[in-house]
Amino acid sequence: MELNPFTAAGMVGTTIILVAYFANQRDWLSSRDWRFPASNLVGALLILVSFHAGWNLPSVVIEVFWSAISLYGLARSLRRRDPG
């Protein structure tokens, strides 16, 4: 497997998602904390970038939905923080 910039971006994205999930499972990072959906969104977007190097429709579909759900969670988390 060639490690081009797109594949490297996908690996970084995968790492971000896995670290966030592990931190959540260890109770170091709450799923209600804005950083959890934000890290999932960044990770999913980086994985989507990696599909430029190798297309995979099922993986693109899950990453698009992962991104959409992360945006929803991020917006919800930020609304909870809004004092107004």
C-alpha positions as CSV (number, residue, x, y, z in Angstrom):
1,M,0.0,0.0,0.0
2,E,1.3,3.4,-1.0
3,L,1.3,6.0,1.8
4,N,0.4,9.1,-0.2
5,P,-0.9,12.3,1.4
6,F,-4.5,11.1,1.0
7,T,-3.9,7.8,2.7
8,A,-1.9,9.6,5.4
9,A,-4.9,11.9,6.0
10,G,-7.2,8.9,6.3
11,M,-4.9,7.3,8.9
12,V,-4.8,10.5,10.9
13,G,-8.6,10.7,10.7
14,T,-8.9,7.1,11.9
15,T,-6.6,7.7,14.8
16,I,-8.6,10.8,15.9
17,I,-11.8,8.8,15.9
18,L,-10.3,5.9,17.7
19,V,-8.6,8.1,20.4
20,A,-11.9,10.0,20.9
21,Y,-13.9,6.7,21.3
22,F,-11.3,5.3,23.7
23,A,-11.3,8.5,25.7
24,N,-15.1,8.3,25.8
25,Q,-15.1,4.7,27.0
26,R,-12.5,5.5,29.7
27,D,-14.7,8.4,30.9
28,W,-12.0,10.9,30.0
29,L,-14.2,12.6,27.4
30,S,-17.9,12.8,27.7
31,S,-20.1,12.4,24.6
32,R,-21.8,15.6,25.7
33,D,-18.5,17.5,25.5
34,W,-18.3,19.4,22.2
35,R,-14.8,18.0,21.6
36,F,-16.2,14.5,21.1
37,P,-18.4,15.2,18.1
38,A,-15.8,17.7,16.8
39,S,-13.1,15.1,16.8
40,N,-15.5,12.6,15.1
41,L,-16.3,15.2,12.5
42,V,-12.6,16.0,11.8
43,G,-11.7,12.3,11.7
44,A,-14.6,11.5,9.3
45,L,-13.7,14.3,7.0
46,L,-10.0,13.2,6.9
47,I,-11.1,9.7,6.1
48,L,-13.3,11.1,3.3
49,V,-10.2,12.9,1.9
50,S,-8.5,9.5,1.7
51,F,-11.0,8.2,-0.7
52,H,-9.4,10.3,-3.4
53,A,-6.6,7.7,-3.4
54,G,-8.9,4.7,-3.4
55,W,-12.7,4.8,-3.9
56,N,-14.9,2.6,-1.7
57,L,-18.6,3.4,-1.8
58,P,-19.7,1.7,1.4
59,S,-17.0,3.5,3.4
60,V,-17.9,6.8,1.8
61,V,-21.5,6.3,2.8
62,I,-20.7,5.6,6.4
63,E,-18.3,8.5,6.6
64,V,-20.9,10.9,5.2
65,F,-23.4,9.8,7.8
66,W,-20.7,9.9,10.5
67,S,-20.0,13.5,9.5
68,A,-23.7,14.4,9.5
69,I,-24.3,12.9,12.9
70,S,-21.2,14.5,14.3
71,L,-22.4,17.9,13.0
72,Y,-25.7,17.3,14.7
73,G,-23.9,16.3,18.0
74,L,-21.6,19.3,17.8
75,A,-24.4,21.8,17.2
76,R,-26.4,20.2,20.1
77,S,-23.4,20.4,22.4
78,L,-22.7,24.0,21.5
79,R,-26.4,25.0,22.0
80,R,-26.2,23.5,25.5
81,R,-23.3,25.7,26.3
82,D,-25.1,28.9,25.0
83,P,-26.2,30.9,28.1
84,G,-28.9,32.7,26.0
